[in-house]
């Protein structure tokens, strides 16, 4: 459910999202309330937490788990969010940390383990990871087709060995994102 700075739009997202969940309870296992809300500083942490708790209350008595997705730094800076969530949904994207692709899986594993130590009673789910094939370099992170292939090969080997739950960013390039996110944002597929 996309939540952001506009309370009216947030209400629409939550109501529509809960309607979709109600119509599809047999195929939905989890709901993410907001993506990088704290990273963008869209609202105070207590407001974000209130939205999460509202959705959890609406889904009480079901098997559906609820979380929010954010970066490792935001989970560490706002640990009170974890108490509202059934699991930690973390966007672990080494590219944004400026890590060379050869070191990206090791870096990702370190960040994952760091969160596991801070939130030992919560399961980690990697809600976004990947490597861009084009766009601007970010410190030691260089977007390229070869880098994307190497990252995916190394990450998938690690994920299989460690039994990570994860979602890759993304299946296809999305050229429409160039306007808002530049060429890097459009080239993760």
Number of C-alpha atoms within 10 A of each C-alpha: 18 17 22 19 12 10 11 10 13 18 14 14 17 19 14 13 17 18 11 12 18 12 11 11 15 11 9 14 13 15 19 17 27 20 21 19 22 23 16 12 12 15 17 10 15 12 11 21 20 13 19 22 19 15 21 21 11 10 18 11 8 11 12 17 17 22 27 29 24 23 22 21 16 18 22 15 12 13 14 13 22 19 14 19 20 18 20 26 27 27 24 25 25 22 23 13 15 15 20 19 25 14 14 24 25 16 18 22 15 12 19 19 14 14 19 15 11 12 18 11 12 17 15 20 19 23 22 18 21 22 30 29 21 20 18 14 15 15 12 15 22 22 23 18 15 14 19 20 16 17 24 19 12 16 20 17 13 16 15 10 9 10 10 16 13 18 14 17 18 16 9 10 18 14 14 12 14 14 10 9 12 15 21 20 21 22 24 23 16
